[in-house]
Amino acid sequence: MKKDKICKSEQKTNHNNFPAWDLKDLYQNAQDPQIEKDLNNYCFLNRSLAKKYKGKLSTLTSEEFLSSLRLVEEINILGSKLAVYAYLNMVTQMKNQQAVALYQHIDEKMTEGAKPAIFYTLEINKLSTEKLKELYQNSKVLFYKPFIERVRRFKSHELPEEQEAIFLDKSVTSGSAWRRLYDEHSARLVYTVDKKNYNDAEISKLLQDKDADIREKAGKELNRVSKENSALFTFIYNMIVKDKSISDEHRGYKTPVSARNLDNQVDEKALNALVQAVKDNYKNIANRFYKLKSQWLGVDKIQYWDRNAPLPFADDKLYSWQESVDIVLEAYQSFSAELYDIALPFFDSKSSWIDVPPRDGKRSGAFAMPMPSQFHPYLMLNFVGKQNDVLTLAHELGHGCHMRLAIKQGELNEDTPMILAEVASVFAEMITFQSLLSQIKDNKTKLCLIASKVNDMINTSLRQIAFHCFETRVHHERQNGELSSERIEEIWLEEMQTSLGDYVIVDDNSRYIWPIVSHFFHSPFYVYAYSFADCLVNSLYQVYQEGTVKDFASKYLHMLSQTGIKRYDKLLKPFGLDASDPMFWNKGLNLISRYIDELEKLDKELRKKGELK
């Protein structure tokens, strides 16, 4: 690996000696006067768009229409810069009221500033097919066809301009306000284990501790704090679900998941096939795996908080940040030199594109934030050095590389559906896992690594469908009135027990923790995208292993560059995969089953040799 490209000693670090964001790429600091200048310019550009083009799109020449598209693109780029800075500045310091206030200020001013531009997509949807054909004669307008087609996909669900303006106005005090309350309240929660305090990002890491007593204390503490806050979380969730229901009803969406399906370009029949395929595999996959894991942990059944526990005979190795970077980059380079080159700038000493350490006030979890091409993506982690953190780095870096590839299609065109956004990240995890696996000779170590991967795959494919089923039931029942905490908890326990099987204890010790799944609040029905992507990646990786597709790596990267402008079914054709085939989902799930076959085989061999008891 070309490690000389990474200047380790010069990487910007915080007090934990980990890289942290340097948002000076966007603004010097939260007091930068350029922020207000850009906000004012954002409002001015939206007014200019309306003044010049409102009521006129159907009469524009192709050159005039092209000018309007470019102005919209300029507005979007400026809006991305402002909104992303406000969010990134806030999520690492959510107890800082100035950071939160800046985020709210920018959100409110941008919402107000965007109102004059509401007409634009409405008028695009009024253009006749003949007019569009005329406009597409201009090759520069044709470049924006993916954007125009995406706008027109939602044509039947748009409202008159006056109503759209009301929805936009109310957004800052309805859904987004409740989500902000959820984030701020979650960030303020304090969890105490052995007289030491932890935030929500840190407490989840204790669930992966090798000490069973610590895991139990952390699991029960997570449940206790969730119970203490259940009334507020229940109220917030009820409001978010109702807010969505009101919007769906006005826009004519038939079911709570319909809007997400339209955005993902997935019909309900395909989603139902995925859900059914996964549910049919609950017993074959989850039950078999957790039976093995119970034996390895030396219990009849594992507690809910022990699902992600390391095996007692696993290596206690903690990975340094640089070791993790090396492992991931080596895996990327082994797959594709081009992918390696795309990934490398994230770790350049002058970039500071990644915020790595968990700290007080920082949001839990991990994410990748896209940006227009003149900027760069940002990654957020909560890294403590466990093996899972290495794979999380691979996952989020996969997102980042995908973002750098896809944005080349243009700011307006690039709107990758969630089902495809997760493909790049899950595939990146897979190649990193396979790279680690190929270096292992010892069977016990191999068992531990495969078990860890299967654990993650169950979390990604099966567990996310269980989450989806939970969401579906809550959203449907909410249509008949507000749900109590007790009813939401009942649905949660039922779906968790059904998905996890007979060897995981699901009881009052995990009854209250459903609010820790932030996607329920932030992005209703996002979760099925993880399962969709995991099954798709498993099928895709099997094609890669079979070697039946020439130049697989270059075709794969080309596919990632096209995710904002082509449907998933068309993107899979070069790999000989057909997602409309009912067996497609089973092919992906069968890979997990085969890993469990391998675990059962390794377990039997190790016990025969007396290396496992």
N, C-alpha and C positions, 0 to 999 in steps of 0.2 A: 504494500500500500504506500502511496506517496505521502507519507506522514510529514515530509518536510514542508508541505503546503500549510500545515497547521502550526501557527506560532503559539505554543502552549503558554509560554511565560508571560505573554502580553495580553492574554484574555482578560477582559474587564470582569471583575468579581465583586461580590458584596461581602458582608462580614462572615459568611459561611464559606468563602473562597469558591463560590460557584458563579458562573456567568449570569448576568442579569440584563434585562432590557436596557437599552439606551434609546429612549424615544426622541432624542434630538434629531433623528432622521425626519421627524414630523414637526415637532416644535421644541424650542429650547427648554421650556418648562411650562408649568400650568399658568404662569403669569405672563407668558409671551404675548405681547400686543398683537402679534400676527393672528392669533386665534380669533380675536374680535374682528379683525380686518377680513379674515376668511369667512367668518359667519355672515358679515354684512355683504360680502361679495356673493356668497351662496344665495342669499335672499335676492340680491340684485339680478343675478343670472336667471333665477326662476321667474322673476317679474319680466325680464327681457324676453324670455322664451314665450311667455303668454302674450306680451305686447306685439311681438313680431309674427306669431304663428297661430294664435288661438282663433278657431273658426275658419282657418284657411288651408288645413292640411290637404283636403281633397282637391284644391286648386293649384297646389305647388308643382313647379317643374321638378324634374329629378335632381337638379343641382340645388334648388332651394330646399327640397326635402332632405338632401344630404347635409346641408348646412344645419338644418334643425336637429338631425341625428347627432351631429358633432357637438352641438351646443348641449344637448342632453348628456352626452358622454362627458363633456367638461364638467357639468354640474355633478354627475355621479362621482367623478374622480375627486372633486373637492369635498363632496359629502362624505366619501369614504375616509379621506384623510382626517376630517374633523371627528367623525363618529368613532373611528378606530382609536384615535388618540385618547378621546374621552373615556372609552371603555378600558383600554389597556392601562391608562393612568390610574383608574379606579380599582381594577380587580386585584392588584397586588397590595392595596392599602385601603381596604373597605371600611376600616374604622376611622379613616381620615375624612372628616366631614367636608373639608375643602375639596377633596378629590370627588366625593359623591356629589357635592353641589355643582361642581364644574360639569360633571356628566349630565346632571339634570338640566342645567342651563343650556348646554349645547343641544341636548335632545329636544327641549321645548322650542328653542329658537329655530332649529332645523325643521321641526314639524310645522311650525307656523310659516317658515320660509318656503316650504315645498308646496303649499296650497295652490299658488297660482299655476303650477305645472300639472295639476290633476288632469286637466283637459287632454294632455298629450296622448296618453295611451287610450283614452276613450275615443279620441278622433281616429287613431290608428285602426281601431276596431270598427269604425264606420266606413273605412275605405273599401271600395268595391274590389272584387277580384281583378277586374279589368284595369283599374287604376294601379293596383300593385304590380301587375304584369308590366305595365308601362314604366313604373318606377324602377323595376328590376332590370330594365334594359341598360341602366347605368350600372356598370360593374362595381362602382364604389358603393352604391346603395345596396346592391346584391350582397355585399360583404356583411351587411347588417341583417340579412334575412333571418338568421337564427333568433335574434332579438325580437324582430317583428312577429315571427311565428309564435314565440313564447307569449308575447302580449296577447295575441289573438286566441291563444289556447284558453284564456280565461274570459273570453268575450261574453259568454252567456251568464257569467257570474258577477259582472260589473254592474254598478249602480249609477244612476244619474249623477252628474257632477256635484250637485248640491249635497246629495247624500254621502258621496265619497268624501267631501270636505268635512262633513260632520264626523264621520268615522275617523278621519285623520286627526281632527281636533281632539276628539275624545280619547285617542290612543294613549296620550301621555298621562291620563288620569284613570285609565281602565286597565287593560292587560299589562302594558309596560310598567305601570305604577305598582301593580301587585307583584310582578316579577322582581322589581327593584326592592320591594319590602321583603320578599323571600330571600334575596341575596344578602341584603344588609343584616337581616335578623340571623340568618345562618352563619354569617361571618362573625357575629358577636357571641355566638354560643361558646361556652367553655365546658370542656370535658375533663374530669379529674380521675386519674388512675394512680394509685399509690402516692397520693398527695401532690402529684405533679399535674399541672394544667396543660391541656392540649386544645388546639383548634380543630375544626372539622376536617381539614386536610391531614393533620397529624394523627388524629385518632384512628382513621381508616388504615393507616400504616401499621398500627399496633395489632390489627387483626391478622397481619402476616408475620407476627413475631413467632419464634420457635417455641417460646414458653407458653404452654397451654393455659396457665393461670393468668398470664397477661392478656392473652386473647379473650379469655372468659370475662375478665374485668372490663376490657375495652368494649366487648360486645354488649355486656349488660349496661355499661355506662352510656353507650350510644343509644340503646333502647330507652334508658331512663330519661335522658335529656330530651329525646324525641317525644316521649310521653308527656313530659312537663310542658312541652310546646305544641302538643297535638291540637289544642283548640285553635291556636293562631294559624298553624299550617293548614288545618282543615278548612278554616274560613277562607284563607288565601286561595287554596285550590278550588274550592267551590266557586269563588268569584272568577277565577281564570277560566274554568270550564264553562260557566254560564256566559261569560263574555264571548267566548268562542262560539257558543251555541247561538247567541243573538246574531253574530256576524254571519254564521253559516245559514241561518234561516233567511236572513235578508238577501243573501247572495244565491240562495237556491241550491245549496249543497244537500244531497239526499241523506248522507250519513256523516257522523263526526269525522271519519277518516277520509272522506271524499276529497277535501281540499288538498290534503297531503298527497293523496294518490295522483291527483292532477298535476301537482308540482313535480312529483317523481316520475310522471308518465307511466305509472303502473296501474293497470285496471284492477278492479276489486276482485275479479276472478283469479288473477295471478297472485294477488296478495293472499287470498283465501287458500290457494293451493300451497303457498309457502307455509302459512300458519298450520295447516293440516299436516303437512309433511313433517314439520318440526314436532308437533304434538304427538304424532304417531311414533316418533323416535325418542320420546321422553324416557320410556322404560329401557329401550335398547342402549341408550347412551348414558343418561344421567343416573339411572338406577344401577347400572353395571359399574359405572365409574365410582360412585359414592360408596358402593359396597366394598370395592377395593380400598378406597381411601379410609373407610372405617377400620378395616383390618390393619392398614399401615399405621393408623393412629392408635391402635390398640383398644378400640371401643366397639360396642355393638352398633351404635349409630353415632354420627357426628352432630355436634351442635351447629346451629345455623351459622354462627360466627366462625366456625372452623372450615367452612367451604373452601376458603383460599389459604388455609394454613399450609406452611411448608411441611414436608414430611420429616419426621423426627430423625431419620438417618440421612437427610439431605445435607450437602455441604453448606456450612454457615457463611460462605464467602459473601462479602459485601464488595461491590464494584465501585471503584472511584469514578468520578465523572469522566476523566480522560480514558480510563479503560472502557467505559461504556461507549464513548464516542468512537474509539478504535474498533470495537466489536461491530458496531452498526455500520460504520463506513467500510470495513473489510467485507461485510456481507453484501452491501450495496455494490461494491466494486467487483466482487465475484460474479454477481448477476449481470452487471452492465457498467462499463467504464463511463458511459454517458450519464447514468443515474448517479454515479459517484460524483462526477463533476457538478451536477445540479445540486447535490447535497452539500458540497464542501463549503460554500460561502456562509452557511448557517453557523459555522464554527470558526470563521476567520476572526483574528484578534481585533479587527477594527469594526466588526459588524454588530455584535451584541443583539442578535436576532432572537435569542432564547432567554427566557427567565426560568431559572432552574430550581432554586431551593424553596421548600415550604417555609413560611414564616407567618407571624401573627398578622391577622387581617387579610391574608391572601386567600383568594378563592380556592376551593378544593378542586381536585381533578386535574385534567390536562386538556389543552385544545390547541388548534392552529387557526390563526386569523389571516384570511386572504386580504390582499391589497392590490391596487392597480399596478400596472407593469413598471411605472417609474419609481415605485417604492419596492417593498419586499414583504413576504409573509412574516408573521411573528408566531413563535411557539411558546406555550406556557406549560411547564411541568411542575410537579411537586416531588422532586427526586431525593431519595434517601439511600440509594445504592443497592437495593435488592434486585434480584434477577428480573422480577417483573418490571422494575423501573427501566431496565435496559430495553425490554421489549416495548415499553411505553414510549421511550425515545424513538425507537424504530417506527412505531405507529404514527406519532405526530410528525416526525420528519418525513414519512411517506406522504402525509397530507401536504406538508410544505413544498415538497418537490412537485407534487401534482399541481399545486397552485401556481408554481412558477412555469409549468408547462402549459396549463390550460389558459392562463391569462393572455397568452400570445394571440388568442382568438379575438381579443378586444374586450374592453371593459363592459360594454353592453351585452355582447354575445356570451360572455363567460358567466354562466349560472348553473353550475353542475348540480344535478339532483343529488339528494343525500345518499340514495342507494349506490351512486357511483363515486361520491366523495369518499365513502368508507372503503371502497375497493382498494384504492392506492395505499391506504394506511394498513389494512389487514394483510395485503400482499407483502408489504414491507416487513411486517411482523413475521410472516411466514418464512421469508428468505433469511431473516436474521436467526430465527429458530433453527432452520435447517442447517445454517452455517455452524451454529453452536453444536448441534447434534452430530454433525460430520466429524467433529474433532474429539468426540468422546469414545473411548475404548472400553471403559469399565461399565458392566451391565447395571450396577446399582445406580451409578451416576446417570446413565442413560434413562433408566426408569424414572428417576426424579425429574429429569428435564421433560420427558414426554408427558409425565403426569401433570407437570406445571402447564404445559401447552394445552393439554386436553381440558384442564381446569379453565383456562382462559377461553378456549373455544366453546365450552359449555356456557360460560358467561356471555359470550358474544352471540352465539346462535340460539341456544335454547332459552336462556334466561331472558334475553331481550324480547322473545316472543311471549314469554310469560308476562313481562312488563306490558307488552302490547295488549294482551288479553285483559290485564288489569285496567289499563286505560280505557279500552273499549267498553267494558262493563260500567266503569264510573261515568263516562260521558253519556252513555245511554240512560243510566238510572237518574243522572242529574236532570234530564229533561222532564222528569216527573216531580222535581223539587230538590231542595238542598239535602245533601247527604250528611249524616252524622259522622263523627269520628269513628264510632263503633262500626258503622256499616262499611266505611272505607277500609277499616282494618280487617273486617271479615273477608272482603273481596281479596285483599292483599294476601292473607293467610291461605285462602283457598287456592289461589293461583300459584303461590310459592310451593305449597305442599304438592300440588299436582305435578308441577314441573320437576321438582327435586327428587321425588320418589320416596321409597320406604326407608332409606338409610340416612336421611337428614331430619333432624328434629326441628319442626316448625311449630312454635308455641308462643306463649305470652312474652318470652324473652326476645322475640323478633317481631312482635305484633305492631309496634309503633314506628318502625324505622322507614316506612315507605317514603316519607318526605326527603330522604337523602338522595333520591333519584331526581336530580335537578331537571332532567329532560321533561318530566311530567309537567313542570311549571313553565319552563322556557320554550319548549318546542313539542307541543302535543303530537303524538304519533311519529316522532322522529325515530323511536327505538327500533322499529322493525327494519329500518335501513341497515342496522348492524347485522342482523341475521341474514338479510338479503345479500349483503356484501360478503359475509363469511361463507355462505353456501356457494356464492358465485366464485369467490377466490379459491375455495377448495377445489372446485371443478377446473378452474383456470390453471391452478398449480399442478393438477394431475396431467393436464395437457402438456405443460412445461416439462414435467418429469418424463413423460412418454416420448418426448422429442419428435413428435409428429408434425409440428409447425416450425417451418424453417424461419430463422431469424426471429425467434419468439421475443427476445428482449426488446428489439427495435420496434416490433409490432405492438408490444405491450405499451411502450412509452408513447408511441403514436396514438394508441387508443386513449391514453390519459390526456393527451393534448386535445382530444376531440370530444371530451365528455360534456362540454357545455353546448355543443351544436348537433350531437347525434343521440338518438335513443339507445338504450342499453342493448336491445336486441340486435341492432345493426352493428354495434361495436363488437359484439361477440362472434359475429359471422366469420371473421378471419381465423378464429380459433376452433371453428367447427362446433360451437356450442349453441344450443337453442333453448332459451329460457321458457319457451312456451310448452316444451316437452315436460309432462308431469314427472318424468324420471330425472329431470335436471336437478331438482332440489335434493332428491335422494342421493344423487351422485356426490354432491357436496357433503351431505351428512354422513355418507358411507366412509369418507376419509376419517372422520372422527371415530367412527365405529372401528375402523381398522387400527387406529392408534390404540384403542382400548384392547383390541385383540393382542396387539404387541405388548401392552402392559400386563395382560393376563399371562402371556407366555413368559415374559421376563420374571414376573412374580413367582411363577411355578418353578423356573430354573433356579432362582436365587434361594427359594425355600428348600429345594432339593439339595442344594449345596450347603445349607445351614447358614446362609448369609442374611436370611430374613426369618423371623420367628412369628 
